[in-house]
């Protein structure tokens, strides 16, 4: 009893040190439990992957070759470590022949994919930027390589499409997400996704640049510029995004103006004007699961469908502080395949800008009703200052561009339940 009383007096006398010590013990215990739970998850995933690797393949066939495009600096250089720890072991255990190519600079993923030969599937280990570059390289090719499926391992700082296919979070939830993404590649279930073709409109005597392809969005305006500065406020930790709107709201809300002209055509379910015949899909790359249904087995003959409204162009002059174009992969407000144009207010007060900015951070839509289009020419008003536009989280100089919806041109690995629901 005397020892307990003495211990209680010591704790009371040194309560600050005791509080720090208790926090350290709690943190250590929580970390140890998380590592234990992750080990249990990985052990179960490895056993499941090994079942696929143990299956026999024909004598005349080599193991399936997959090429991993790894961005080693993604997510503050954590991408490579997480890939090697949680994803690569599962792919090897499943019997896949894995060829890892690390990107060395911005735009390198495009160059790699444009010249890639001999692979049966491509896996993107990175974020939205690496995915966009990979899709761009794939769809720029003149051969039939874009028929191959594309896997996404959401290892970047932003993973818009990856998170939509494999919901995740932090800590153990992130590990679950990476396991699900890896197992989706192993199991071989796929889904077709739309893409946006973004073509710069050349001026007179200007050589046209190659098109860029994106899967999620194009963003331009005061809110985009503010979110691009959030890492400057790292001292505020998880509240740095909110702090960015507080410290930049006055400048952005009063001095930002995005204006120009939009020329667009309406959405179309498919006709002789807007649908080109797709090449036949190759045999199922995966040797694990037989191909029981074909994504394009019931494809219609669009050459016989005539829609005179498909080619009719409309024009809209706009003035706004927030301009976005989203693909149907993330904005499904249209019953037919379409791009969604979202326009915010032309001017904001300081308080309104912060309020709407915080709402956007929480995932709430503060724009007007979307305008659904199949293709659109974006003709911004020229500005004396340097203005940037964001395409799948990659920054580009603002120029006139034509954006066209390409329905179901990219084949992504997904969880089987997602495929069954589409």
N, C-alpha and C positions, 0 to 999 in steps of 0.2 A: 504493500500500500504506500509505503514511504517513497518507494521508487517512482510510482505513478505520480504522486504529488510533486516530487522533484522534477520529473519530466515535464509535467504541466507548467511548472514555474519557468523552466527553461524555454519552453515554447512561447509563453506569454512575454517573457523578457526579450526574446529574439524573434518577435512575430514577423518582421520583414524577411529575415533569412528563412524562417519556417515557411512563409508563403511562397518564396522563390523555390525552395526545395520541394514543396508539394506540387507546384506547377511543373517542375522538371520531372518528378516521378510520374505525374499524370501524362505528360507529353511522351516520355519514354515508353510507358505502358501502352499508350494509344498507337505509337509507331510500331512497337513490337507486334501488337495485335493485327495491325494492318498488313505487315509483312507476312504474318502467318496466314491470314485470309487470302492474300495474293498467291502464296505458295500452294495453298489448297486449290485455288482456281486454276493455276497453271498446270498442276499435276493432273487434274481432271481433263483439261483441254489437251494436254499432251497424250493422254491415253486415248482420247477420241481421235486425234489426228493420226496416231500410230495405227489405228484400225484401218484407215484408208491406205496408209503406206504398206501395210502387210498384204494387201490384195495383189493378186498376180496380174501382170499385163502380158499381152502377146509377145512372143519371142522376137518378132520382126519390128517391134515398136520400142523406141527409146523412152526414158522417163520424160514426162511433160516439162518443157522448158518455159519458165516464166522469167521475165526481165523486170527487175525492181528499179525504178527511178527514185533514188533516195536523195533528198535534200538534207545534207548533214547539219546545216545551220538553222533549220526550221525550229520554231518554238524555243528560241534562245539556246540552240545547239543541243537540245534534249532529244531531238527526233532520232538521231542515229542510235543513241543509247537505248531508247525505248523500243526501236525496231529490233535491235539485236537481242534484247531481253525478252520481249513478249511476242513478237511476230515471226521472226526468222526461224526459231526452233520448231514452231508448229508447221511451217511450210516444208522444212526438211523432213520432219517426221512423217508427213503425208506422202512422201515419195516424190516431191517435185524437185526438179533441177533448177536451182535458184541462181540467177546471174544478177548481181547487184552492181549498178552503175551509179556513182555519186556525182551529183551536179557540182560544177566548180564556179559558176557565175550565173548572173541573171540572164535568162534566155537560153541557157545551156540545155535545159530539158527539151526545148523545141528542136534544137539541132540533133540531139541524141535520137529522138523518136523519128525524125524525118529520114534518118539514114539507118535505122535499126533493121536488122535482117535476122531471120531464123527463129524468132520467138513465137510462142503460141498464145501468150497473154502478157499484158503489161500491168504492172502494179505501181501505183503512185504512193510513195511513202513521204508525205509532206502535207502542206496545207493547200488553201485555195489557189495560191499563185502557182505552185508546182503542178497542180491539177490542170489549171487553165493552159499552161505552157505545153503540157503533155497532150491535151486534147487538140491544141492548135497544131502541134507537130503531126499528130495522127491524121487530122482531117485535111491537112495540106498535101498529103501524099496522093500521088496519082494512081497507085496500085490498090489492091484490095485489102490492105493491112487494117483499115478501119473496121473490118468485120470482126477482128479479134476482140475479146472482152477486155475490159479495163477494171482493175481492182483498185480500191481506195483504202489506204491505211491512214486514218485521220491523225497525223502526227504534227500538224502545223499549229500555228497560233490561232488561225481561223480555219474552220472546216465546215463550211456551209452545207455542201452536198454530203460530205462524210457524216455529219451529225444527223442529217435527215434520213440517211440509210441505216445508220447505227447510232442510236441515241446513247449519250454518255455524259460524263461529268468530270469530277476531280477524284484523285486518289484511286480507290478500288473500282469506282465506276468507270474511270478511264481505262483501267486494265481490262475490265469486262468489254468495253467498247472495242479495244484492239483485238481481243480474242474473237469477238463476234465477226469483226471485219476479216480476220485471217481465216476463220472457219468458213465464211461465205465463199472465199476464193477456193478453198479446198473442196467444198461440197458442190460448187459449180452452178448454183442457181443465178440467173441473170435477169436484168430488166433493161428495157430501152428507155433512154432519156433524151430530152430535147437539147439543142444547143443554139446559141446565138452566133451568127456569122457577122463580124464587124469589119466593114470594108471602108478604109479612108477614101473620101471623095477627093480626087486630085484636082488641083487648080490647073490653069492653062500651062501647057508645056512642062507639067510636072509628071514624073514617072510614078505610076501608082504603086503603093506599097502592098505587100502581101496581107491578106485578111488575118484577123485574130478571131479565135473562137472562145466562147465562154459558156459556162453552164448555169450561172446563177444571176448576176446582176451587173448593171452599169450605173454608177452613182456620180453625181456632180452637184456641188452647191455648198452652202454654208455649214450644214450639218456634217457633210463628209469631211470638210476641211477641219472642223473642230475635233471630230473623232480621230483624225490622223495625228493630232497633237497630244493625245491622251497620255502617251508614254512619258511626256515631259513632266507629268505630275505623279511620277512613280512613288513619291514620298507619301501619297495618300492611300497607297495600297489598293485594295479592292474598290475604293471610291474614286480612283483617279479619273474614270470616265465622267462621273458627275462633276468633278472638280474642273475638268476641261471646259464644260459648258458654262460654269460659273465665271471662270477667268477669261474666257474668250467670247462670251455672249454679247457683251456690249459692242465690241468691234465687229463681230460677224453680223449681228442683227441689223446694224445701221448701215454698214458699208458694202454688203454683199449683194450682188444682183446678177442673176442668170437669166438671160433673155435670148430669144432667137426664133427660129421657125421650125416646125415639124411638118413633114410631108409623109403621110402614112396610108397604107392600104388596110382594109378590114380583115379580120380573121376568116379563115376558110378551112372547112373540114377536109379539103383535098379535091383538086380538079386538075385538068390537063395543063393549066397555067402555072401551078405552083408546086406540083409534085413530080419529081423525077423518079424513074424506076430504080429501086434499090437492087444492089447485087444480091445474089443468093448467099445465104449464110454458109460458112464452112461447116464441116462435120463438128460435132461437139468436141471442143478442145479437151474437156475433162474426160478422163478415162474411168471415172468413178461411178457416175450416174448416167443411165441411158437417157437419151433425148426423147421424151415421150410426146412433147408438144412443141410446135414451132411457132416462134413469135410472129412470123409473117406468113403462116400457112393459109390464112384466110384473107390475104391482102387483096384489095379491090383493084380493078383495072381503072385507074384514075384518068387514063388517056381518053376514056369515053365519057367522062363527066365534064360538063361545061358550066362554069359559073361566071357570068359576065361581070358581076360586082367585084370579083376577086382582084382585078387589075385596076379598079377605079381608085384614084388617089385623092386624098383629102388634105387640106392644109390648115395649120393652126399656129398662130403667133402666141408665144408664151413669155411670161415674165415671172420668175419665181426665185425663191432662195433655196429650194430643195427640188432636185430633179433626179428621178430614178427610173430605170427600165429593168424589169424583172422577168425572168423566164418562167414558164409554167412549172419548172422543177421546184420552185419555192413559192410561187404565187399561183394558186389554183382557183382563182375567182372566176375564170372563164370556162364555160362548158365545152368549148372547142380549143384545140391547141392555139395559143396566142401569147404574144408579149404584152406585158402590162406596164403602161406608162403612168407614173405617179408624180403628181405635181403638188408642191406645198404652196404656202402663201407667198405673195410677192415681197412683203415686208413683215418683220416681227418686232415687237417691243422686246426689251431686255428680259422681262419676266416671262413673256410668251415663248421666247426662244429657249430659255432654260427649261420651262415646263414641257414643251414639246420634245426637246432633246432628251430629257430624262425618260419621257414616255417611250421614245424610240429605243433607248437602252433596254427597257423592260420588254421590248418586242411588240409594243402597241403601235398601230398605224394611225398617224396624224394627218395623212395626205387626203386629198379629195378622192372621189370615186375613180378607180383606174380606167384608163382608155385602153381598150384591147385592140391590138393590131397584129398583122402578119409581118409587115416590114415597115420600117420608118427611116426617113432621112433626117438626121439631127444636124441642124444648121445653126450653130451658136453665133451670137453677135460677137464681133472681134473686140478684144479687150487689150488695153495697154499693159496691164500687169500679167504676169505668168499665172495661168490657171491650170489646174490638174483635174483629170477625170479618173475615176477608179473603175477598173474592169476586173471583176473577181478578185478584189483587194490588191490589184497591181495598178500602179499609177502610170498614167500616160498624159502627154500634152493634149489639151483640148483642141480638136480639129473637126471639121465637118465629116461625118461618117454615115454610112448606111448600115442599119442593123436589120438582119433578116432572121426569122425563125426557121430553124431546120428541125422538123419534128422527128423524134425517135431515130437519131443517127449515131448515138453513142450507147454502147452496150456495157452496162456496169454490173459487177457482181453484187448480189444483195442477199439478204436472208430469205429463206424459202417462203415465209409467211407474207413478205412484202410482194414477192412475185405472184403469189396466189391471189392477192387482193387487186392486182392490176390486169 
